[in-house]
Amino acid sequence: MKTRIITAAVGLCVLAVVMLMFNTLVFETVVALIAIIAVHEIYKAFALGEKESHIFIAFVPYTFLVMFSHVPAVKALLVPGSYLLAVYLAVCLLWHNQTLSAAKLGGMVVFSGLMIACFYSIVFIKNHLNNQFESIYLIMMILCFAWGGDSAAYFAGRYFGKHKLAPVVSPHKTIEGAIGGVLGSGVLGVLCTLAAQALSVHLAGGKACLLLERMSASAVSYLVVFILGMACSLLGILGDLFASAVKRQCAIKDYGTIFPGHGGIMDRFDSVTFIAPAAALLVWLTTTFLK
């Protein structure tokens, strides 16, 4: 437990430093590097060895291409780049047909695609909203719903857990823990929103940013945040169980060891897998149709 707490504290400090560079391309670079580490962990999980390292290497430039696709000069390369990657993977499978498993390659590509989309969603939110404070608020809420929900589920399950949620896939998770995580995410979402509103007013010299200003106008807004928190927590549980199912089938305990006591990038971001894209989709819908 002590190791996990220390690692979490260090991780939060690193996150704070990265957020200080939010308005620069350093942010996209860091997100791309994290995504590449996640892809490498997935590549290792599917037991694609050194002879297939060229497959992972192909994902490195592609990941950077996706993360910087908001740059006009790079955006034009996204579609042909995706096509070339697909052709390259097909050639790899044909060339190494006797040694390269189509099932393993397919699993690695699908899972890696999900994680690249997950991390790109964070970049999308940053660059799609005009207000920097709103972007940071939404990204922090994604992490709050995912990691806060995980923590709430852990403690609820530890003290109240009796009924197994998915005994084959994740034997330690309980229904009571899941309920605690869902409710905890809703409560944390409201608390973080209140804190963000207070900070926004302070930084803006008495005027909150537009999104938070609108939210403070009605108590219904907090109910919406609470409901969204619970919905995101359910998506977090789905992502967690999905990643656990892959680990079970790949016969591994953790995806990596980069975080002592926590595992790898995938072990920390599995619950973010489906939350971030859902948040990005919501941002796109609201900014496109509710202007």
C-alpha positions in Angstrom: 0.0 0.0 0.0 2.8 2.4 0.9 4.5 1.8 -2.5 1.2 2.4 -4.3 0.6 5.7 -2.4 4.2 7.0 -3.2 3.8 6.1 -6.8 0.5 7.8 -7.0 1.9 10.9 -5.4 4.8 11.0 -7.9 2.4 10.4 -10.8 0.2 13.3 -9.7 3.3 15.6 -9.5 4.3 14.6 -13.1 0.7 15.2 -14.2 0.8 18.7 -12.7 4.1 19.5 -14.6 2.6 18.3 -17.8 -0.5 20.4 -17.3 1.7 23.4 -16.8 2.7 23.0 -20.5 -0.8 22.4 -21.6 -0.8 25.3 -24.1 2.3 24.0 -26.0 3.0 21.1 -28.3 4.9 19.5 -25.4 1.5 18.3 -24.2 0.8 16.4 -27.4 4.3 15.0 -27.4 3.9 13.6 -23.8 0.5 12.2 -24.6 2.0 10.5 -27.8 4.8 9.0 -25.8 2.4 7.6 -23.1 0.3 6.2 -25.9 3.4 4.5 -27.5 4.3 2.9 -24.2 0.7 1.6 -23.9 1.0 0.2 -27.4 4.3 -1.5 -26.5 2.7 -3.1 -23.4 -0.1 -4.4 -25.6 2.4 -5.7 -28.1 4.3 -7.5 -25.4 1.0 -8.9 -23.9 0.1 -10.6 -27.1 3.5 -12.3 -27.1 4.7 -10.7 -30.3 8.5 -11.1 -29.8 11.7 -9.6 -31.2 11.1 -11.0 -34.6 7.9 -9.0 -34.9 9.4 -5.8 -33.4 9.0 -4.0 -36.8 5.2 -4.2 -36.2 5.4 -2.2 -33.0 7.9 0.2 -34.6 5.4 1.0 -37.4 3.0 2.2 -34.7 5.4 4.8 -33.4 5.3 7.3 -36.2 1.6 6.6 -36.7 0.8 7.4 -33.1 2.6 10.8 -33.5 0.7 11.3 -36.7 -2.6 10.9 -34.9 -1.7 13.0 -31.9 -0.6 15.9 -34.1 -3.4 15.5 -36.7 -4.9 18.9 -35.6 -1.9 20.6 -37.3 -3.0 21.4 -40.9 0.2 20.1 -42.5 -0.1 16.8 -40.6 -3.8 16.4 -40.9 -3.5 15.8 -44.7 -1.3 12.8 -44.0 -3.7 11.0 -41.6 -5.8 9.1 -44.1 -2.9 8.0 -46.3 -0.9 7.2 -43.2 -3.7 5.0 -41.9 -3.9 3.3 -45.3 -0.2 2.6 -45.5 -0.1 1.2 -41.9 -3.0 -1.2 -42.9 -1.1 -2.3 -46.0 2.1 -2.7 -44.1 0.4 -5.0 -41.5 -1.2 -7.0 -44.3 2.2 -7.5 -46.0 3.8 -8.5 -42.6 1.1 -11.2 -42.1 1.7 -12.5 -45.7 5.5 -12.4 -45.4 5.6 -14.2 -42.0 2.5 -16.3 -42.5 4.1 -19.4 -41.0 5.3 -17.6 -37.8 3.0 -14.6 -37.3 -0.3 -15.4 -35.7 -3.2 -13.5 -37.3 -5.2 -13.7 -34.1 -2.4 -12.1 -32.0 -1.8 -9.5 -34.7 -5.5 -8.7 -34.9 -5.8 -8.5 -31.1 -2.8 -6.2 -30.8 -4.0 -3.9 -33.7 -7.6 -3.6 -32.3 -6.5 -3.0 -28.7 -3.8 -0.5 -29.8 -6.3 1.3 -31.9 -8.6 1.7 -28.9 -5.8 3.1 -26.8 -4.6 5.5 -29.5 -8.2 6.7 -29.9 -8.4 7.1 -26.1 -5.3 9.3 -25.8 -6.2 11.2 -28.9 -9.5 12.1 -27.3 -7.6 14.0 -24.7 -5.7 15.9 -27.4 -9.0 16.5 -29.3 -10.6 18.1 -26.3 -7.6 20.3 -25.7 -7.7 21.7 -29.3 -11.4 21.7 -30.0 -12.4 24.0 -27.2 -11.5 27.7 -27.4 -11.2 28.1 -23.6 -8.1 26.6 -22.1 -9.6 26.4 -18.6 -12.6 24.5 -19.9 -10.3 22.0 -21.7 -8.3 21.4 -18.6 -11.4 21.0 -16.5 -12.9 18.4 -18.8 -9.6 16.4 -19.1 -9.2 16.4 -15.3 -12.8 15.3 -14.9 -12.1 12.3 -17.2 -9.2 11.3 -15.0 -11.3 12.0 -11.9 -14.2 9.8 -13.1 -11.7 7.0 -14.0 -9.2 7.0 -11.2 -11.6 8.4 -8.5 -14.1 5.8 -9.4 -11.4 3.1 -9.1 -10.4 4.3 -5.7 -14.0 4.5 -4.5 -14.7 1.0 -5.8 -11.6 -0.3 -4.1 -12.5 0.9 -0.7 -16.2 0.1 -1.1 -15.3 -3.4 -2.2 -12.8 -3.8 0.6 -15.2 -2.9 3.4 -18.6 -4.0 1.9 -17.8 -6.4 -0.9 -19.5 -9.8 -0.7 -20.8 -10.6 -4.2 -18.4 -11.1 -7.1 -18.9 -8.9 -10.1 -16.9 -10.9 -12.7 -15.3 -13.8 -10.9 -13.6 -15.3 -14.0 -12.2 -12.1 -15.5 -11.5 -10.2 -12.3 -12.1 -12.2 -9.1 -11.3 -9.3 -6.7 -14.1 -7.0 -8.0 -17.4 -7.0 -6.3 -20.9 -5.7 -7.1 -20.8 -3.6 -3.9 -17.4 -2.1 -5.0 -18.8 -1.3 -8.4 -21.8 0.5 -6.8 -19.4 2.4 -4.5 -17.3 3.4 -7.5 -20.3 4.6 -9.5 -21.6 6.7 -6.7 -18.1 7.9 -5.8 -17.5 9.1 -9.3 -20.7 11.1 -9.2 -19.8 12.8 -5.9 -16.2 13.5 -6.9 -17.4 15.0 -10.2 -19.6 17.5 -8.3 -16.8 18.3 -5.8 -14.3 18.8 -8.6 -16.8 21.0 -10.5 -17.3 23.2 -7.4 -13.5 23.5 -6.9 -13.0 24.3 -10.6 -15.7 27.0 -10.4 -14.1 28.7 -7.4 -10.6 28.5 -9.1 -12.0 29.8 -12.3 -13.5 32.9 -10.7 -10.3 33.5 -8.8 -8.1 33.3 -11.9 -10.5 35.2 -14.1 -10.7 38.1 -11.6 -14.3 37.6 -10.6 -15.8 36.0 -13.7 -15.8 32.2 -14.3 -15.2 30.7 -17.7 -18.3 30.3 -19.8 -19.0 26.6 -19.3 -18.6 26.7 -15.5 -20.5 30.0 -15.3 -23.5 28.4 -17.1 -23.3 25.4 -14.8 -23.4 27.5 -11.6 -26.7 29.1 -12.8 -28.7 26.0 -11.9 -28.7 23.2 -9.4 -29.8 20.9 -12.3 -26.2 21.3 -13.7 -24.8 19.5 -10.6 -27.3 16.7 -11.1 -26.1 16.4 -14.7 -22.5 16.2 -13.5 -23.4 13.6 -11.0 -25.2 11.5 -13.6 -22.4 11.9 -16.1 -20.0 10.8 -13.4 -21.9 7.6 -12.7 -22.2 6.9 -16.5 -18.5 7.4 -16.9 -17.8 5.2 -14.0 -19.7 2.4 -15.7 -17.6 3.0 -18.8 -14.5 2.8 -16.6 -15.6 -0.5 -15.2 -16.1 -1.8 -18.7 -12.6 -0.7 -19.8 -11.1 -2.2 -16.6 -12.9 -5.6 -17.2 -12.0 -5.5 -20.9 -8.3 -5.0 -20.1 -8.5 -7.7 -17.4 -10.1 -10.2 -19.9 -7.2 -9.6 -22.3 -4.7 -10.1 -19.4 -6.4 -13.4 -18.5 -6.2 -14.7 -22.1 -2.6 -13.5 -22.5 -1.7 -15.1 -19.1 -0.1 -12.1 -17.6 -0.5 -10.4 -14.2 0.3 -6.8 -15.2 0.9 -5.0 -18.5 4.1 -3.5 -17.3 6.2 -2.3 -14.4 6.7 1.4 -15.0 4.6 2.3 -11.9 5.8 0.3 -8.9 2.8 -1.2 -7.1 0.4 -0.2 -10.0 1.8 -2.0 -13.0 2.1 -0.4 -16.4 0.5 2.4 -18.4 -2.3 0.1 -19.4 -2.9 -1.0 -15.8 -3.5 2.7 -14.9 -5.3 3.9 -18.0 -7.5 0.8 -18.7 -10.5 2.6 -17.0 -9.9 5.6 -19.2 -10.2 3.6 -22.4 -13.9 4.2 -23.1 -14.4 7.4 -20.9 -12.1 9.7 -22.9 -13.6 8.9 -26.3 -17.1 9.3 -24.9 -16.2 12.7 -23.5 -14.6 13.8 -26.8 -17.8 12.7 -28.6 -19.9 14.7 -26.2 -17.7 17.8 -26.7 -18.0 17.4 -30.5 -21.7 17.0 -30.4 -22.3 20.0 -28.0 -20.0 22.3 -29.9 -21.3 21.3 -33.3 -25.1 21.2 -32.7 -25.6 23.3 -29.6 -23.8 26.5 -30.5 
